[in-house]
Amino acid sequence: MKVTELKEKTPDQLREELASLKKESFNLRFQGATNQLENTSQIKTARRNAARVKTILNQKAAEAAAE
C-alpha cells in the first residue's frame, strides 16, 4: 500500500480501509494464537498499513481544520 494511493482517497474510503485492516490484523493475530499462521511478517505489515491510513486521516483532518 503506497502513501500516494492513500492520499487520493476520501476520508470515508480511508475509514473503510482502516476497518478492513483492523479486521485483517485481528484474523492474523487469531491465526498466530492457534499456530495456523505461516508468514508471521503479515502481522507487522497489517499494523504498519493501518498506521499509514491513520496518519493520512489525521493529516486530512488537520488540513480541513486549518481551512
N, C-alpha and C positions, 0 to 999 in steps of 0.2 A: 504494500500500500504506500503510495507516494503522497507527499505533502501537497504537491501541486494538484493532484486529483481531489484531495480533501478540500482545498481552498475554493474549488469551483462549485462545491455542493452548497446547498442551502442549509440553514440551521436545523430545519426539520429532518432533512436527509441525514445530517450528521448525527442527530439524536437516534434515528433508526439504526444507523450503522453502529453506534455505541451500544445500543441494546443487543444487537446481534453479536457483537464482540464479547459482551459480558456473558451471554448465553454460551458462546463457544468456550470461553475461559472456564466457566463452571463445568461444562461437559468434559473438558480436558483434565481439570482437577479431579473430577469424579473417576475418570478412566485411570488416572495416575494412582488414586487411592485403592482401586481394585486391581492394580497391576495389569491393566489391559492397554496401557499407553506404550506405544513402541518408540515414538520420537518425542522425547521429553522437551526438546527445544521449542516445540509448538506452544507450550505454556508461556514461555518467555516472549515469543513473537506475538501472541494474542494480547498479552499485557501491554507490550510496547505500542501495538496498534491502537489499543483503547486509550492509552495516554496521548498518542498523537491526535486522536479525534477530540479528546477533552481540551487539549491545548488550542486547537483551531477554534473550537466552540468558544473558549474564553477570549481568544483574540477577536473574534467576530462580535462578541458581546461588548468588549471594551471599545471597539470601533463604533458600534451603534450608540453607546453611551456618550462618546466624545462628540458625536454629531448633534 
